Amino acid sequence: MMQSVARLAGRVGSVTAATMIAAALLLPACAHAQAQNGLSNLFGGIFSGPNPAPSQAPPGNGGAQPWSGEDGASGHPLMTAAAIREAAGNFNNCVAAMWPDAARRGITQENFQRFTAGLSPDLRIMDLMDSQPEFTKSIWDYLDILVNDNRLARGREILATYKAQFDATEKATGVDRYIIASIWGIESNYSTQMGDRSVLQSTATLACIGRRQAYFKDEFLSALEILNRGDLRPEQMRGSWAGAFGPTQFMPTAFKRFAVDGDGDGRRDVVDNPTDLIASTANNLKKDGWQAGQTWGFEVVVPEGFNYMLADRAKAMTIAQWEKLGLKRPNNQSFPHPAEKAYLLAPAGAQGPGFLMLQNYRVIMKYNPAEAYALAIGHFADRLRGGQPFVQPWPRQERELSRTERLELQQLLAQRGFYKGTPDGQFGGQTREALRNFQASIGVPADGFASSEVLDRLRGR
């Protein structure tokens, strides 16, 4: 499940397509890790810059596109070209050395040899792992891509076709069927774009090469456990470069924790069995704290002159308290439960809509830690339920800053004493807080929105 690396290169336990969404899009919230799942497959290069020029592919590269042969952009010592080549040369020994750990997990020697025979490293993954896109999509462009009429129509067909399965799962878990259908649609475009890399090859590569070896060793051994148990076949376990697979993009470790046998056939098939898929995705959300009978959040109108320093995930208040500060729903709709606690999200700053986010939004964020992803899931679910598009306009005249400009913005904030981190071109909570403090110091709405105008102010223009 994009569930976040990889559900952010992977839920530190599970990475959803969203690794790249979390990193390349808006807010890398946390390293939940199912990272790289369906969305990267769905969008191809939309969220990434040009691919590096290919060079001679080293032996053992199983990917269709060769490794660039260059050092990784992260600067990590294990991501230098020399370190990658050295580790690739030791790949077979590395895999063989994992046999004792596999045996401790109950994997038979016969199955270990069977499933690891012929494995070779896919070094193209090293480029994907360390890619730093120069350009990103705005949140409104992202929502336009994901929440569209064709996907909504297919989602309604899915809900009708598997109504009995959704009925049973919703009754058993309390998890909203529309959220499950939304994750299915956004992660894999309803099973049509799940990724085509071998999960075993990808996780073995990452377990032996690069900067996340300990994390991916667990993913690789978990993938072997799945095959050893007979839940899935190797050909079913194909997905993203980070190892997320299936229509809702489970990482192997997330599969172990959340997959269930929904129809009692003795297998947990989250790839080709809709009953198991729906039940397992719901079980994931339930165990992450889903609150039955509640929504994810509400679009709100934020009044002029509002103190955007309050737009912070750590500053939750009751909806009644937010109402006293002037926040209201569009068209003056009422809030069903004023005592619920929520925090304010203003993803486009004072120029765009605001959102009051409830507990279930935080649960979606555990599935994939990108705010844009979680907002898309919640909104898509509402549309499947028959709801309307967001009422307030987005600032479509604004452009997203390039990575070079984002890096410059952080450097300028640091020079002025607002940013204490290491500039890296990635915007998280620390950058947003620094930006808000700068905006407050110059008397403009402290909304934390990184516009070209605020960059110019930092430049002294």
N, C-alpha and C positions, 0 to 999 in steps of 0.2 A: 504494500500500500504505500503510494508515494509516501507514504507515511513518512516521512521526513527525514544529515547526509547519510544518505540514500534511504526513510521517511526522512539528514542533510548529507551525507553521502551515504545515506543510509539510514528512525525512531531509536534513539539510542537503544534501541531495541528494535526498531522496525525500519529507510529512506524512501517517501512517496515521491515521480517526475518532479517533484517539486524541489528536489535539491536545487535544481537549477532555477526553479521558480523562486525558492526562498532566497537564493544567492543573487540570481540575475534580475529578479523582479524588484520586490520592495524591501521587506524586512526579514532578514534571517533571524527569526525569533529565538530559536533554540535548536540544539542538535538532536531532534527527535529521531531521526534518521531514516525512515524508509527512503530515502532520497531520490531518486531518479526514476520515477516511474513513468506512468502512462503519459503524463503531460509532455515530457520531453519527446516521447515517441509521437504524440499527437501533433506537436508543433514543429518537429524537425529543427530547423535552424532559426526559428522565430526569435528565441530568446538567447541566441548565441551569435557571436561575431563570425567572421570568415574563418574557415578551417585553416589551420597552419599548412603551409606548403608541404606536401608529402615528400619524404626522402626514401632512400632504399630501406625496405622493410627488413628487419632482422629475422633470423630464423625463428620459427615457432609462432609467428604472428598469424593468428587464425582469423582476424577481422578482414572484411572485404576492403576496407580502407586502411592503408598502412600507418604505422606510428610515424610521427614527424621526425623522430630521432633527436628532438631538442630537449633541453632542460625544461622542467615544469615551471609554470608561472609563479607557483607558491614559494619557490626558493628553498623548499625543504631539502635537506641533504639526501634523502632517499628518493627524491624526484629529479635528481640530475641525470643526464643521459647516461653517464658512466655507471651510476648506481643501478639504473634500470637495466642496462645491458648485463651487468654482473649478476643481478638477481634473476634475470631471465635465463642466464646460463645455468643457474642452480635450481631452476624451477622443478625439475623432476625429483631432485633430492628433497626439496622443501615439501612437496606433496607427500612423498613416501614417509617423511618424518612425522607426519600427522597421524599415522596409523595408530600409535598407542592412545592418542586422545580419542580417536574414532572408536577404538575398542572399548574404552571406558564409557562411551555413550551407547554401547550395545550394538554397534555396527559389526556385522560379521566380516571376517577377513575376505571371504568370497565376494561379498558385495562391495567391500572397499576396493578390491582389485578390479572388479567388474566396472564400477562407476568412475574410477580414476584412470583406467587404461586409455592411453591415447590422448590424454589431456595435454594441451599446449597453451602457453600464455597468449592472451589477446592484448598486445601492447598498445593498440590504438586506445585502449581504456585509459592509459596514462595521460594522453592528451585531453580526453574528456574529463578526467578527474580534476585536472588542474586548469581547465579553461576559465578565462576571466572575460566574459563578454564585454565588448566595448559599448554596445548599445542595448538598452532594455526597452520593454514596452510599458506604457503607462497603465495604470490600473483600469482606466476606462476602456482602453484598447483590449486589455486582457479579458475584461468582462464581455466585451462585444464578441470576442473570438469564442469564448466558452459557452455563453448563454445565448444560443441562437435558435431560430425556429426549427431547423432540421433536427438538432439534438433534442429539443423539447418534444417534438413529435415522436421521435424514437423512444424517448423516455416514457411517454404515456403508453406507447405500445408495450414496452417492457412491464410497466406496472399492471397492465391489463392481462398480459400473457401469463405472468407469474403471480397473479392475485392471491391464489391459495397459499403460496410460499410466503408472500409478504404478510398476509393475514396471520399466519401461524407465528412468524418471527416477531411481528409487532406485539402480538399477544404475550409471547414468552419473554421478551426482553424489554418492551416499552420503548424501543428505538423507532423513531419516525421512519416509515417506509420511504418517504420522499427524500430524506437525507441519504439513505442507502442507495436509492436509484440515482441520486445526484452524483455521489461518489463514483458509482459504476460508469455513468456517462462521461464524467470529466476525466477520470483516470484512464479510460481505455476506449472512449467513444463507443460504449456498449460492446465491448469485446472485439472490436475491429482493429484496434491499434494497441497491442499489448507489449510490443518489443519482440525482437527476434534473436537476441543473443542467448546462448546457453547459460543458464544460471550457474551451473557447475563450473564452466570455464571462466565466467566473469568473477565469481567469488574466489575461485582458486587463484586466478591471476592477482587479485587484490590482496589475498591472504599471503602471497609470497613476494609481491613487488609493490613498492610505493610506500606512502606515508600512513596508511590506515591498516596495517597488516594484522594487528591484534583484533581489531573490530571485525575484519572480514574473515579471519580464521574461524571465528564463531559462526559467521553466516555460512561459510563453506561446510563446516562440520554439521550444521543444522540442516543444510540441503541434503547432505548424505543421510542424515537420520530420516528425513521425509521419504527418500527413496528406499531406504532399508526397511522402513515400516510398510511400504507398499501403498501409501496414500496417493502418490503421483508417480508417473513414469518420466524418465529423463526428457522425452520429447515434449512433455507438457510444461516442463520447467524452462520456459524461454521468456525472456523479458528484457529489462533495461540493463545498461552496462553495470549498474551497481547491484544487480541481483533481484530487483523487485519483479514479481511475476503475477500473472492472472488478471482478470478484469478489474479488480480493485487493488491490484499491486501490493501483494504481501511480500515483505522480505522473509527469508527462511526463518529467522528467529521470531518474527511476528506470527508467522504461521504456527509455530510451536505453541505460542502462548494463547492464540485466539481462535485458531481453526477448529471447527466442530463438525461432527458427522450429523448433518441436519436430517437426512432421510433414513438413517439406521442401516446403511449398507456395509458398514465396517470400514469405509474409507472417508477421508476428509479431502474431497476434491473441490478446491476453490477455483479451478480452471474451467472445467467442462460441466460441472453439476450446479445448476442455478440454486437448488435448495441449500447445498453446502455453502455456496458463495454468499447468498443473502444472510444465512444464519451466522456465518463466520464474521462477516463485516459488521453485523449488528452486535455480535459478542465483543468485538474489539471496542466499539464505541461504548457499550454498556460498561465494560471493565475500566474504561477510561473516565467514567463518571457521568455518562449521559443521564439527564433528568427527564423522565417520562412525562409526556403531556406538556412540555415547555418548548418554546421556540428558541432560536439562536440569538435573536436580537431584533432591533427595529431601526429603520431609517428615521432620522430626526432632523428638524430644522434648528440650526444653532443661531441664536440671536446675534445681531451686530454688537460689537464691543465685548463679546464673550472672552473670558480669560482662558485661552487655549492651553495654559500651563496645566489645566485640569484634565486635558485629553491625554491620559496616561493609564496604561493597563494596571498600574499599581494603585490608582486612585479611584477605586470602585465606591459607588454610593447607591442608595436606594433610588429607584426610578422617581419616587416622590420628591427626593432631594434634587434630582436633576430637573424636574419640572419647576421647582421653586427658582432655579437658576435661569429659567426661560426656555428650556428645551421642550419641544413639542413634536408630535408626529405630523407629517404632511396631511393636509385636508382636515386637521384638527381631530383626527381619530384619537380615541382614548387608549391608554395602556391597560392591559387586562389585569396586571398584578403589580401595583405601585410599590409594594414592599420588596420586590425582587431587587437584588443588587446587580449593577451593571457598570461597565466603564465606557468612556467615550472614545471612539475611534474617528479620526478626521483624516482619512487617507489622502485627500487632496487639499488639506488645509482649509482656510476660511473661504476659499473659492468654490468648494464642492460640498456635497452632502455629508452630514455626520451620521454616526451609527452608535446606538447604545448596545453593547455586547453583553450577553448573559453567559451563564455557566456553559451552555451547550456550544457556544462559539469557542470557548476555551477547549472543549473536548475535540472539536474539529481541528483546532490548532495543534492538538497532540497528534492527530492523524497526519498532519502536514503543517510544519511551523511557519508557513508563509501567510501573512494576513490577507493578501490578495486571493490566495487559494481558498482560505476559509470563507471569505466573503462571497466568492463565486459559488461555493458549495451551498451555503445558506440561501443565497438568492435564487440559484437554480432550483433548489427544493421548493421554495415558495412559488416559483413560476409553474413547476409541475403540479403544485397543489391548486393552481388556478389564480394565483396572485398576479399583480401587475408589475411592470418595470419600475425601477426607482423613479421617484417623482422629480427630484431636483437635478439640475444639469451638472455635468462635470466640466471643469475648465479645459475644454478641448483645445483652446488656443495655446495652452502651455505645452512645452515639449519636455521630454525626459532628458536629464543631463546625461552626457556620455560618461563612461568610466573615468576618462581623463579629467573631466570637469568635476565629477564627484570626488576624486582624489584631491583635486585642487581646493575644493570647498572645505574638505576636512583639514587640509594643511593650513588654510587661511584661518579657520576656526581655532586651530591649535596655536597659531602665531598670536592670536588675540587672547589666548588664555581660556577659551571656552571648551575646547576639546582636549581630553586627557589621554585618549587612546592612540594607537598607531594608525595613521592614515593608510587605508587599504582600498578605498573606492567602494566599499560595501557599507550600506546604510543600515544601522541597527538602532537600538534604543539610545545608546550613548551619543550617536551622531544627532539623533532627533532632539535629545535634551540640550545638547550644545547649541544647536541651531535655534531652538526656542529661546534660550537665554540670550543669544546674540540679537534675535529679532526684538525681544523685550528691551534690550539696551538701546535700540535705535527707534523705539516707539512705533513699531508696526505690529500687526497681530502675530503673536508668538505661537504660530500653528505648526511649526516644525516642517513645513512643506519646502522642499528644496527646488525652488524655481530658478530660472535663469536670472530673474530680477534680484533675488537675494544674493546670488553669486556675484552679480555686478556690484551690489552694495559692499560685499566683503572685499572686492577688488578696489573699492574706493571710488567707483565711478558714480 
